[in-house]
Amino acid sequence: MRIGILGGTFDPIHLGHINPALDVKQQLNLDQVWLMPNHIPPHKNTTMVSSFHRLEMVKLVCQHYPEFQLCDIEINRDTTSYSVTTLTLLTQQYPQHEFFFIMGMDSFIQLPLWHQWQSLFSLCHIALCQRPGWTMDAHSEMAKELLFRQATINDANQSHQTKHGKIFSVNSQLIDISSTEIRQRLQQNADTQSVLHPSTRDYIEQHQLYR
């Protein structure tokens, strides 16, 4: 199967995660998208709520979207969630699958700071979603990688394509909001209807999170 992987702290999961993942699935003709919450994220000091609550919120989203499946490989691991370690494990466990690692332009630009980042291209494809306000220096290392590895949506549907190493740019209606801003809204009892799935809002209210 062709599987999209969307990792993150999901603190909380919001439509800025959900909508691009649905766009990637549709445009790249994927079978599923696996939502993969981090336990110990390498680029952040901490999360605002526990792994348990973040996992439960992702489970609820998966119940409402048949396109999504929970991947708990990172949240059940007591070590730092390095993407290359996770993708190595997933390709070993599921050698029959073709993986597409979903990331925004903001993360893609920062990829050289990631642990063993170049090894990602030997494990999966990258599904690259544009994020409002993020542009790339045409002379940067990642601009060269994009130029070298960029493939078209049509290429993604060709069965003879290699199972890793390509970058597919996906057009997505991205919501220009971060989890930090959503947490601030929740603390202020401001409206979050436009950015959170109803099941997420209900869960947060029920457990009095982010207060």
C-alpha positions as CSV (number, residue, x, y, z in Angstrom):
1,M,0.0,0.0,0.0
2,R,0.9,3.6,-0.4
3,I,1.0,5.2,3.0
4,G,1.3,8.9,4.1
5,I,2.9,9.5,7.4
6,L,2.1,12.7,9.3
7,G,4.0,13.1,12.6
8,G,3.8,15.8,15.2
9,T,3.2,16.6,18.8
10,F,-0.5,17.2,18.0
11,D,-0.8,19.5,21.0
12,P,-3.6,19.6,20.1
13,I,-4.3,18.1,16.6
14,H,-6.1,20.7,14.5
15,L,-7.4,21.3,11.0
16,G,-4.0,22.7,10.0
17,H,-2.9,19.0,10.3
18,I,-6.0,17.3,9.1
19,N,-6.8,19.3,5.9
20,P,-3.3,19.0,4.3
21,A,-3.2,15.3,5.1
22,L,-6.5,14.8,3.3
23,D,-5.1,16.8,0.3
24,V,-2.0,14.7,0.2
25,K,-4.0,11.5,0.3
26,Q,-6.2,12.6,-2.6
27,Q,-3.6,14.2,-4.8
28,L,-1.0,11.4,-4.5
29,N,-3.6,8.7,-4.6
30,L,-2.5,7.1,-1.3
31,D,-4.3,4.2,0.4
32,Q,-4.1,5.7,3.9
33,V,-2.5,8.4,6.0
34,W,-1.1,7.3,9.4
35,L,-1.2,10.0,12.1
36,M,1.9,9.6,14.3
37,P,2.0,11.5,17.6
38,N,5.5,12.1,19.1
39,H,6.3,11.1,22.6
40,I,9.6,13.0,23.1
41,P,9.9,15.4,20.1
42,P,13.5,16.3,19.2
43,H,12.9,20.0,18.4
44,K,10.7,21.0,21.3
45,N,11.3,21.1,25.0
46,T,8.0,19.8,26.2
47,T,4.3,19.4,25.4
48,M,1.5,21.2,27.2
49,V,-0.6,18.0,27.8
50,S,0.3,14.4,28.4
51,S,1.1,11.8,25.7
52,F,-2.1,10.1,26.8
53,H,-4.4,13.0,26.1
54,R,-2.6,13.8,22.8
55,L,-3.0,10.2,21.7
56,E,-6.7,10.1,22.6
57,M,-7.4,13.2,20.6
58,V,-5.7,11.7,17.5
59,K,-7.7,8.4,18.1
60,L,-11.0,10.5,18.0
61,V,-10.0,12.2,14.7
62,C,-9.2,8.8,13.2
63,Q,-12.7,7.6,14.2
64,H,-14.2,10.4,12.2
65,Y,-12.0,10.1,9.1
66,P,-11.7,6.6,7.5
67,E,-8.7,7.9,5.5
68,F,-6.7,8.1,8.7
69,Q,-5.1,5.4,10.9
70,L,-3.3,5.9,14.2
71,C,0.4,5.0,14.2
72,D,1.6,4.7,17.9
73,I,5.2,3.6,17.2
74,E,6.7,6.9,18.5
75,I,4.4,7.7,21.4
76,N,5.1,4.2,22.9
77,R,8.9,4.7,22.6
78,D,10.7,6.2,25.6
79,T,13.5,7.7,23.5
80,T,13.6,10.8,21.3
81,S,11.3,10.6,18.2
82,Y,13.9,10.9,15.4
83,S,12.0,10.5,12.1
84,V,14.8,8.5,10.5
85,T,14.7,6.0,13.3
86,T,11.0,5.7,13.0
87,L,11.0,5.3,9.2
88,T,13.7,2.7,9.4
89,L,11.5,0.7,11.8
90,L,8.4,1.1,9.6
91,T,10.2,0.1,6.4
92,Q,11.4,-3.0,8.2
93,Q,8.0,-3.9,9.7
94,Y,6.1,-3.1,6.4
95,P,8.5,-3.8,3.5
96,Q,5.5,-4.1,1.2
97,H,4.4,-0.4,1.8
98,E,5.6,2.7,0.0
99,F,5.8,5.6,2.5
100,F,5.3,9.3,1.9
101,F,6.5,11.5,4.8
102,I,4.2,14.6,4.9
103,M,5.8,17.9,5.9
104,G,5.3,21.6,5.6
105,M,7.7,24.0,3.9
106,D,8.7,25.4,7.3
107,S,9.9,21.9,8.4
108,F,11.5,21.2,5.0
109,I,13.7,24.3,5.2
110,Q,14.9,23.1,8.6
111,L,15.6,19.6,7.5
112,P,19.4,19.9,7.6
113,L,19.1,20.3,11.4
114,W,17.3,16.9,11.7
115,H,19.1,13.8,12.9
116,Q,20.6,11.9,9.9
117,W,18.2,13.8,7.6
118,Q,19.8,12.6,4.4
119,S,18.9,9.0,5.2
120,L,15.2,9.9,5.0
121,F,15.5,9.9,1.2
122,S,16.6,6.3,1.2
123,L,13.5,5.3,3.3
124,C,10.5,7.3,1.9
125,H,9.3,10.0,-0.4
126,I,8.5,13.5,0.9
127,A,5.1,15.0,0.4
128,L,5.7,18.7,0.7
129,C,2.9,21.1,1.6
130,Q,3.2,24.8,1.2
131,R,2.7,26.9,4.3
132,P,1.6,30.6,4.1
133,G,4.5,33.0,4.7
134,W,7.3,30.4,4.1
135,T,9.6,30.8,1.1
136,M,12.9,29.1,0.4
137,D,16.2,30.7,-0.5
138,A,16.9,29.6,-4.1
139,H,20.5,29.0,-3.2
140,S,19.9,27.0,-0.1
141,E,20.8,23.3,0.4
142,M,17.2,22.3,0.5
143,A,16.4,24.2,-2.7
144,K,19.0,22.1,-4.5
145,E,17.5,18.9,-3.0
146,L,14.1,20.0,-4.2
147,L,15.3,20.7,-7.7
148,F,17.2,17.3,-7.8
149,R,14.4,15.2,-6.4
150,Q,11.1,16.9,-7.4
151,A,8.6,14.7,-9.1
152,T,5.1,15.4,-10.4
153,I,1.8,14.2,-9.2
154,N,1.6,12.0,-12.3
155,D,4.9,10.4,-11.4
156,A,3.5,9.3,-8.1
157,N,0.9,7.2,-9.9
158,Q,3.5,5.4,-12.0
159,S,4.1,1.9,-10.7
160,H,7.7,1.8,-12.0
161,Q,8.8,4.6,-9.8
162,T,11.3,4.0,-7.0
163,K,9.8,3.5,-3.5
164,H,11.8,6.4,-2.0
165,G,13.8,9.5,-2.7
166,K,11.3,11.7,-4.5
167,I,9.8,15.0,-3.4
168,F,6.1,15.7,-4.4
169,S,4.8,19.2,-3.9
170,V,1.1,19.1,-3.0
171,N,-1.3,22.0,-3.4
172,S,-3.2,22.3,-0.1
173,Q,-5.6,24.8,1.5
174,L,-3.5,25.4,4.5
175,I,-4.8,27.1,7.6
176,D,-2.3,29.7,8.8
177,I,-2.4,28.9,12.5
178,S,-0.1,27.1,14.8
179,S,-0.9,24.8,17.8
180,T,0.6,27.6,20.0
181,E,-2.0,30.1,18.8
182,I,-4.8,27.5,19.3
183,R,-3.6,26.9,22.9
184,Q,-3.7,30.7,23.5
185,R,-7.2,30.8,22.2
186,L,-8.2,28.0,24.4
187,Q,-6.7,29.7,27.5
188,Q,-8.7,32.8,26.6
189,N,-11.9,30.9,26.0
190,A,-11.8,32.3,22.4
191,D,-13.6,30.6,19.5
192,T,-11.8,27.6,18.0
193,Q,-14.6,26.2,15.9
194,S,-12.8,27.1,12.6
195,V,-9.5,25.4,13.6
196,L,-10.5,22.3,15.7
197,H,-12.5,19.2,14.8
198,P,-15.7,19.1,17.0
199,S,-14.4,15.8,18.6
200,T,-11.2,17.6,19.6
201,R,-13.0,20.6,21.1
202,D,-15.3,18.3,23.1
203,Y,-12.4,16.3,24.4
204,I,-10.5,19.4,25.5
205,E,-13.6,20.8,27.2
206,Q,-14.4,17.5,28.9
207,H,-10.9,17.1,30.3
208,Q,-10.3,20.9,30.9
209,L,-7.1,20.9,28.9
210,Y,-5.0,24.0,28.1
211,R,-6.7,26.1,30.8
